[in-house]
Amino acid sequence: MYPSKQELKKSIIAMLLRLQASDQTKDIREFAYIHKVATHLGLSANDVTSVEEAIDQYPLKPPANEKDRMTILYYLLFLMDIDGSVSREEEDLVKEFGLRLGFRISQTAEMIDVIRKYTHRQVPHDAMIELIRKYLN
């Protein structure tokens, strides 16, 4: 069963919080990015806090729409790079989430490679688009 919109929004924040915690470091830029995503999703700072306090209540239930699943993967990819380094723990978790979102591990791994290539720089929009096209059926 697919989640309600509110459940989905909170599960996205939970995934981002899990990713933030995966490398055992807390970076203020990661925290700010999670709040920026929350605002974009229509969630408040209090919503983020409540998700953080009960993170296990927000498991990943992928949406049916592929565009929505890709947007979630993008959120994860860009959070992973926000502190300027991609740890093995972050990479493994993004691959796991990518798989659960319905993407091939090889596709997610290639997207991580693109993110790494542009560390400390803006990822060109067409770099990701070309990669996505490669995997379209």
ROKEVEX-340407 format. One record per atom (N, C-alpha, C): residue in one letter; x negated, y negated, z negated; residue number from 1; atom name. Coordinates in steps of 0.2 Angstrom, whole numbers, plus 5000, padded with zeros to 4 digits. Layout:
% residues N
ATOM  residu    px    py    pz  num  atome
ATOM       a     X     Y     Z  NUM     CA
...
This chain:
% residues 137
ATOM  residu    px    py    pz  num  atome
ATOM       m  4996  5006  5000    1      N
ATOM       m  5000  5000  5000    1     CA
ATOM       m  4996  4994  5000    1      C
ATOM       y  4997  4989  5004    2      N
ATOM       y  4993  4983  5005    2     CA
ATOM       y  4995  4978  4999    2      C
ATOM       p  4991  4974  4997    3      N
ATOM       p  4992  4970  4991    3     CA
ATOM       p  4996  4964  4993    3      C
ATOM       s  4999  4961  4988    4      N
ATOM       s  5003  4954  4989    4     CA
ATOM       s  4997  4949  4990    4      C
ATOM       k  4999  4943  4993    5      N
ATOM       k  4994  4938  4994    5     CA
ATOM       k  4991  4936  4988    5      C
ATOM       q  4994  4935  4982    6      N
ATOM       q  4991  4933  4976    6     CA
ATOM       q  4986  4939  4974    6      C
ATOM       e  4988  4945  4974    7      N
ATOM       e  4983  4951  4972    7     CA
ATOM       e  4977  4951  4977    7      C
ATOM       l  4978  4950  4983    8      N
ATOM       l  4973  4949  4988    8     CA
ATOM       l  4968  4944  4986    8      C
ATOM       k  4970  4938  4985    9      N
ATOM       k  4966  4932  4983    9     CA
ATOM       k  4962  4934  4977    9      C
ATOM       k  4965  4936  4972   10      N
ATOM       k  4961  4938  4966   10     CA
ATOM       k  4956  4944  4967   10      C
ATOM       s  4958  4949  4971   11      N
ATOM       s  4953  4954  4973   11     CA
ATOM       s  4947  4951  4976   11      C
ATOM       i  4948  4947  4981   12      N
ATOM       i  4943  4943  4984   12     CA
ATOM       i  4938  4940  4979   12      C
ATOM       i  4941  4936  4975   13      N
ATOM       i  4937  4933  4970   13     CA
ATOM       i  4933  4938  4965   13      C
ATOM       a  4937  4944  4964   14      N
ATOM       a  4933  4949  4960   14     CA
ATOM       a  4927  4952  4964   14      C
ATOM       m  4928  4953  4970   15      N
ATOM       m  4923  4956  4974   15     CA
ATOM       m  4917  4951  4974   15      C
ATOM       l  4918  4945  4975   16      N
ATOM       l  4913  4940  4975   16     CA
ATOM       l  4909  4939  4968   16      C
ATOM       l  4913  4940  4962   17      N
ATOM       l  4910  4940  4956   17     CA
ATOM       l  4906  4946  4955   17      C
ATOM       r  4908  4952  4957   18      N
ATOM       r  4904  4958  4957   18     CA
ATOM       r  4898  4957  4961   18      C
ATOM       l  4898  4954  4966   19      N
ATOM       l  4892  4953  4970   19     CA
ATOM       l  4887  4948  4967   19      C
ATOM       q  4890  4943  4964   20      N
ATOM       q  4886  4938  4960   20     CA
ATOM       q  4882  4942  4955   20      C
ATOM       a  4886  4946  4951   21      N
ATOM       a  4882  4950  4945   21     CA
ATOM       a  4878  4956  4947   21      C
ATOM       s  4878  4958  4954   22      N
ATOM       s  4874  4964  4956   22     CA
ATOM       s  4867  4963  4955   22      C
ATOM       d  4864  4957  4956   23      N
ATOM       d  4857  4957  4956   23     CA
ATOM       d  4854  4954  4949   23      C
ATOM       q  4859  4954  4944   24      N
ATOM       q  4857  4953  4937   24     CA
ATOM       q  4855  4945  4936   24      C
ATOM       t  4856  4941  4941   25      N
ATOM       t  4854  4934  4941   25     CA
ATOM       t  4860  4930  4942   25      C
ATOM       k  4861  4924  4938   26      N
ATOM       k  4867  4920  4939   26     CA
ATOM       k  4864  4913  4942   26      C
ATOM       d  4866  4912  4948   27      N
ATOM       d  4863  4906  4951   27     CA
ATOM       d  4869  4901  4952   27      C
ATOM       i  4868  4895  4950   28      N
ATOM       i  4874  4890  4950   28     CA
ATOM       i  4877  4889  4957   28      C
ATOM       r  4873  4890  4962   29      N
ATOM       r  4875  4889  4969   29     CA
ATOM       r  4880  4895  4970   29      C
ATOM       e  4879  4901  4968   30      N
ATOM       e  4884  4906  4969   30     CA
ATOM       e  4890  4905  4965   30      C
ATOM       f  4890  4902  4959   31      N
ATOM       f  4896  4901  4955   31     CA
ATOM       f  4900  4895  4959   31      C
ATOM       a  4896  4890  4961   32      N
ATOM       a  4900  4885  4965   32     CA
ATOM       a  4903  4887  4971   32      C
ATOM       y  4900  4892  4975   33      N
ATOM       y  4902  4895  4981   33     CA
ATOM       y  4909  4899  4979   33      C
ATOM       i  4909  4903  4974   34      N
ATOM       i  4915  4907  4972   34     CA
ATOM       i  4920  4902  4971   34      C
ATOM       h  4919  4896  4967   35      N
ATOM       h  4924  4892  4966   35     CA
ATOM       h  4927  4888  4972   35      C
ATOM       k  4922  4887  4977   36      N
ATOM       k  4924  4884  4983   36     CA
ATOM       k  4929  4889  4987   36      C
ATOM       v  4927  4895  4987   37      N
ATOM       v  4932  4900  4990   37     CA
ATOM       v  4938  4901  4987   37      C
ATOM       a  4938  4901  4980   38      N
ATOM       a  4944  4901  4976   38     CA
ATOM       a  4949  4895  4978   38      C
ATOM       t  4946  4889  4979   39      N
ATOM       t  4950  4883  4980   39     CA
ATOM       t  4953  4884  4987   39      C
ATOM       h  4949  4886  4992   40      N
ATOM       h  4951  4888  4999   40     CA
ATOM       h  4957  4892  4999   40      C
ATOM       l  4957  4897  4994   41      N
ATOM       l  4962  4902  4994   41     CA
ATOM       l  4968  4900  4990   41      C
ATOM       g  4967  4894  4987   42      N
ATOM       g  4973  4891  4983   42     CA
ATOM       g  4973  4893  4976   42      C
ATOM       l  4967  4895  4974   43      N
ATOM       l  4967  4898  4967   43     CA
ATOM       l  4963  4892  4963   43      C
ATOM       s  4965  4892  4956   44      N
ATOM       s  4962  4887  4952   44     CA
ATOM       s  4955  4890  4948   44      C
ATOM       a  4952  4885  4945   45      N
ATOM       a  4946  4887  4941   45     CA
ATOM       a  4949  4892  4935   45      C
ATOM       n  4955  4891  4933   46      N
ATOM       n  4957  4895  4927   46     CA
ATOM       n  4959  4902  4930   46      C
ATOM       d  4961  4903  4937   47      N
ATOM       d  4962  4909  4940   47     CA
ATOM       d  4955  4913  4941   47      C
ATOM       v  4950  4909  4942   48      N
ATOM       v  4943  4913  4943   48     CA
ATOM       v  4941  4915  4936   48      C
ATOM       t  4942  4911  4931   49      N
ATOM       t  4941  4914  4924   49     CA
ATOM       t  4945  4920  4922   49      C
ATOM       s  4951  4920  4924   50      N
ATOM       s  4955  4925  4922   50     CA
ATOM       s  4953  4932  4926   50      C
ATOM       v  4951  4931  4932   51      N
ATOM       v  4949  4937  4936   51     CA
ATOM       v  4942  4939  4933   51      C
ATOM       e  4938  4935  4931   52      N
ATOM       e  4932  4937  4928   52     CA
ATOM       e  4932  4940  4921   52      C
ATOM       e  4937  4938  4917   53      N
ATOM       e  4939  4941  4911   53     CA
ATOM       e  4942  4948  4911   53      C
ATOM       a  4945  4950  4917   54      N
ATOM       a  4949  4956  4918   54     CA
ATOM       a  4947  4959  4925   54      C
ATOM       i  4941  4959  4927   55      N
ATOM       i  4939  4960  4934   55     CA
ATOM       i  4941  4967  4936   55      C
ATOM       d  4942  4972  4931   56      N
ATOM       d  4944  4979  4933   56     CA
ATOM       d  4951  4979  4935   56      C
ATOM       q  4955  4974  4934   57      N
ATOM       q  4962  4974  4936   57     CA
ATOM       q  4963  4972  4943   57      C
ATOM       y  4957  4970  4947   58      N
ATOM       y  4958  4968  4953   58     CA
ATOM       y  4953  4972  4958   58      C
ATOM       p  4955  4978  4959   59      N
ATOM       p  4952  4982  4964   59     CA
ATOM       p  4953  4980  4971   59      C
ATOM       l  4948  4982  4975   60      N
ATOM       l  4949  4981  4982   60     CA
ATOM       l  4955  4985  4986   60      C
ATOM       k  4959  4981  4988   61      N
ATOM       k  4965  4984  4992   61     CA
ATOM       k  4965  4980  4999   61      C
ATOM       p  4961  4983  5004   62      N
ATOM       p  4960  4979  5010   62     CA
ATOM       p  4967  4977  5013   62      C
ATOM       p  4967  4971  5016   63      N
ATOM       p  4973  4969  5020   63     CA
ATOM       p  4973  4973  5027   63      C
ATOM       a  4979  4973  5029   64      N
ATOM       a  4980  4977  5036   64     CA
ATOM       a  4977  4973  5042   64      C
ATOM       n  4977  4967  5041   65      N
ATOM       n  4974  4962  5047   65     CA
ATOM       n  4967  4962  5047   65      C
ATOM       e  4964  4964  5053   66      N
ATOM       e  4957  4964  5054   66     CA
ATOM       e  4954  4958  5053   66      C
ATOM       k  4957  4952  5055   67      N
ATOM       k  4954  4946  5054   67     CA
ATOM       k  4953  4944  5047   67      C
ATOM       d  4958  4946  5043   68      N
ATOM       d  4958  4945  5036   68     CA
ATOM       d  4952  4949  5033   68      C
ATOM       r  4951  4955  5035   69      N
ATOM       r  4946  4959  5032   69     CA
ATOM       r  4939  4956  5034   69      C
ATOM       m  4938  4954  5040   70      N
ATOM       m  4932  4951  5043   70     CA
ATOM       m  4931  4944  5039   70      C
ATOM       t  4936  4940  5037   71      N
ATOM       t  4935  4934  5033   71     CA
ATOM       t  4932  4936  5026   71      C
ATOM       i  4935  4941  5023   72      N
ATOM       i  4932  4944  5017   72     CA
ATOM       i  4925  4946  5017   72      C
ATOM       l  4923  4949  5023   73      N
ATOM       l  4916  4951  5024   73     CA
ATOM       l  4912  4945  5024   73      C
ATOM       y  4914  4940  5028   74      N
ATOM       y  4910  4934  5029   74     CA
ATOM       y  4909  4931  5022   74      C
ATOM       y  4914  4930  5018   75      N
ATOM       y  4913  4927  5011   75     CA
ATOM       y  4908  4931  5007   75      C
ATOM       l  4908  4938  5008   76      N
ATOM       l  4903  4942  5004   76     CA
ATOM       l  4896  4940  5007   76      C
ATOM       l  4895  4940  5014   77      N
ATOM       l  4889  4939  5017   77     CA
ATOM       l  4886  4932  5015   77      C
ATOM       f  4890  4927  5015   78      N
ATOM       f  4887  4921  5014   78     CA
ATOM       f  4886  4920  5007   78      C
ATOM       l  4889  4923  5002   79      N
ATOM       l  4888  4923  4995   79     CA
ATOM       l  4881  4926  4994   79      C
ATOM       m  4880  4932  4997   80      N
ATOM       m  4874  4936  4996   80     CA
ATOM       m  4867  4931  4998   80      C
ATOM       d  4868  4927  5002   81      N
ATOM       d  4862  4923  5004   81     CA
ATOM       d  4862  4916  5001   81      C
ATOM       i  4867  4914  4997   82      N
ATOM       i  4867  4907  4995   82     CA
ATOM       i  4861  4905  4990   82      C
ATOM       d  4858  4910  4987   83      N
ATOM       d  4852  4909  4983   83     CA
ATOM       d  4846  4909  4986   83      C
ATOM       g  4846  4911  4993   84      N
ATOM       g  4840  4911  4997   84     CA
ATOM       g  4836  4918  4997   84      C
ATOM       s  4839  4923  4993   85      N
ATOM       s  4836  4929  4994   85     CA
ATOM       s  4842  4935  4994   85      C
ATOM       v  4840  4940  4997   86      N
ATOM       v  4845  4945  4997   86     CA
ATOM       v  4842  4951  4994   86      C
ATOM       s  4845  4953  4988   87      N
ATOM       s  4842  4959  4984   87     CA
ATOM       s  4845  4965  4987   87      C
ATOM       r  4841  4971  4985   88      N
ATOM       r  4844  4978  4987   88     CA
ATOM       r  4851  4979  4984   88      C
ATOM       e  4852  4977  4978   89      N
ATOM       e  4858  4978  4975   89     CA
ATOM       e  4864  4974  4979   89      C
ATOM       e  4862  4968  4981   90      N
ATOM       e  4867  4964  4984   90     CA
ATOM       e  4869  4968  4991   90      C
ATOM       e  4864  4970  4995   91      N
ATOM       e  4864  4973  5001   91     CA
ATOM       e  4868  4979  5000   91      C
ATOM       d  4867  4983  4996   92      N
ATOM       d  4870  4990  4995   92     CA
ATOM       d  4878  4988  4993   92      C
ATOM       l  4879  4984  4989   93      N
ATOM       l  4886  4982  4987   93     CA
ATOM       l  4890  4979  4993   93      C
ATOM       v  4887  4975  4997   94      N
ATOM       v  4890  4972  5003   94     CA
ATOM       v  4892  4978  5008   94      C
ATOM       k  4887  4982  5009   95      N
ATOM       k  4888  4988  5013   95     CA
ATOM       k  4894  4992  5011   95      C
ATOM       e  4894  4994  5004   96      N
ATOM       e  4900  4997  5001   96     CA
ATOM       e  4906  4994  5002   96      C
ATOM       f  4907  4987  5001   97      N
ATOM       f  4913  4983  5002   97     CA
ATOM       f  4915  4983  5009   97      C
ATOM       g  4910  4983  5014   98      N
ATOM       g  4911  4983  5021   98     CA
ATOM       g  4914  4989  5023   98      C
ATOM       l  4912  4995  5021   99      N
ATOM       l  4914  5001  5023   99     CA
ATOM       l  4922  5002  5020   99      C
ATOM       r  4923  4999  5014  100      N
ATOM       r  4930  5000  5011  100     CA
ATOM       r  4934  4995  5015  100      C
ATOM       l  4932  4990  5018  101      N
ATOM       l  4936  4985  5022  101     CA
ATOM       l  4937  4988  5029  101      C
ATOM       g  4934  4993  5031  102      N
ATOM       g  4935  4997  5037  102     CA
ATOM       g  4930  4995  5042  102      C
ATOM       f  4924  4993  5040  103      N
ATOM       f  4918  4991  5045  103     CA
ATOM       f  4913  4997  5044  103      C
ATOM       r  4910  4998  5050  104      N
ATOM       r  4904  5003  5050  104     CA
ATOM       r  4899  5000  5046  104      C
ATOM       i  4895  5005  5043  105      N
ATOM       i  4889  5003  5039  105     CA
ATOM       i  4884  5000  5043  105      C
ATOM       s  4883  5002  5049  106      N
ATOM       s  4878  5000  5054  106     CA
ATOM       s  4880  4992  5056  106      C
ATOM       q  4887  4991  5057  107      N
ATOM       q  4889  4984  5058  107     CA
ATOM       q  4887  4979  5053  107      C
ATOM       t  4889  4982  5047  108      N
ATOM       t  4888  4977  5041  108     CA
ATOM       t  4880  4976  5040  108      C
ATOM       a  4876  4982  5041  109      N
ATOM       a  4869  4981  5040  109     CA
ATOM       a  4866  4976  5045  109      C
ATOM       e  4869  4976  5051  110      N
ATOM       e  4866  4971  5056  110     CA
ATOM       e  4868  4964  5054  110      C
ATOM       m  4874  4963  5051  111      N
ATOM       m  4876  4957  5049  111     CA
ATOM       m  4872  4954  5044  111      C
ATOM       i  4870  4959  5039  112      N
ATOM       i  4865  4957  5034  112     CA
ATOM       i  4859  4955  5037  112      C
ATOM       d  4856  4958  5042  113      N
ATOM       d  4850  4957  5045  113     CA
ATOM       d  4851  4949  5048  113      C
ATOM       v  4856  4948  5051  114      N
ATOM       v  4857  4941  5054  114     CA
ATOM       v  4857  4936  5048  114      C
ATOM       i  4860  4937  5043  115      N
ATOM       i  4860  4933  5037  115     CA
ATOM       i  4853  4932  5034  115      C
ATOM       r  4849  4937  5034  116      N
ATOM       r  4842  4937  5032  116     CA
ATOM       r  4838  4933  5037  116      C
ATOM       k  4839  4934  5043  117      N
ATOM       k  4835  4930  5048  117     CA
ATOM       k  4836  4923  5047  117      C
ATOM       y  4842  4920  5045  118      N
ATOM       y  4843  4913  5044  118     CA
ATOM       y  4843  4911  5037  118      C
ATOM       t  4840  4914  5033  119      N
ATOM       t  4839  4912  5026  119     CA
ATOM       t  4837  4905  5026  119      C
ATOM       h  4840  4901  5021  120      N
ATOM       h  4839  4894  5021  120     CA
ATOM       h  4840  4890  5027  120      C
ATOM       r  4844  4893  5031  121      N
ATOM       r  4846  4889  5037  121     CA
ATOM       r  4854  4891  5039  121      C
ATOM       q  4857  4887  5042  122      N
ATOM       q  4864  4888  5045  122     CA
ATOM       q  4864  4894  5050  122      C
ATOM       v  4868  4899  5049  123      N
ATOM       v  4868  4904  5053  123     CA
ATOM       v  4872  4902  5059  123      C
ATOM       p  4869  4902  5065  124      N
ATOM       p  4873  4900  5071  124     CA
ATOM       p  4879  4904  5072  124      C
ATOM       h  4885  4901  5073  125      N
ATOM       h  4891  4904  5074  125     CA
ATOM       h  4891  4910  5079  125      C
ATOM       d  4888  4908  5085  126      N
ATOM       d  4887  4913  5090  126     CA
ATOM       d  4883  4919  5089  126      C
ATOM       a  4879  4919  5084  127      N
ATOM       a  4875  4925  5082  127     CA
ATOM       a  4879  4930  5079  127      C
ATOM       m  4884  4928  5075  128      N
ATOM       m  4889  4933  5072  128     CA
ATOM       m  4894  4935  5077  128      C
ATOM       i  4896  4930  5081  129      N
ATOM       i  4901  4932  5086  129     CA
ATOM       i  4899  4937  5091  129      C
ATOM       e  4893  4937  5093  130      N
ATOM       e  4890  4942  5098  130     CA
ATOM       e  4889  4948  5094  130      C
ATOM       l  4887  4948  5088  131      N
ATOM       l  4887  4955  5084  131     CA
ATOM       l  4894  4958  5084  131      C
ATOM       i  4899  4954  5082  132      N
ATOM       i  4906  4957  5082  132     CA
ATOM       i  4908  4959  5088  132      C
ATOM       r  4907  4956  5094  133      N
ATOM       r  4909  4958  5100  133     CA
ATOM       r  4906  4965  5102  133      C
ATOM       k  4900  4966  5099  134      N
ATOM       k  4897  4973  5101  134     CA
ATOM       k  4901  4979  5098  134      C
ATOM       y  4904  4977  5092  135      N
ATOM       y  4908  4983  5089  135     CA
ATOM       y  4915  4983  5090  135      C
ATOM       l  4918  4978  5094  136      N
ATOM       l  4925  4978  5096  136     CA
ATOM       l  4926  4984  5101  136      C
ATOM       n  4932  4987  5100  137      N
ATOM       n  4934  4993  5104  137     CA
ATOM       n  4936  4991  5111  137      C
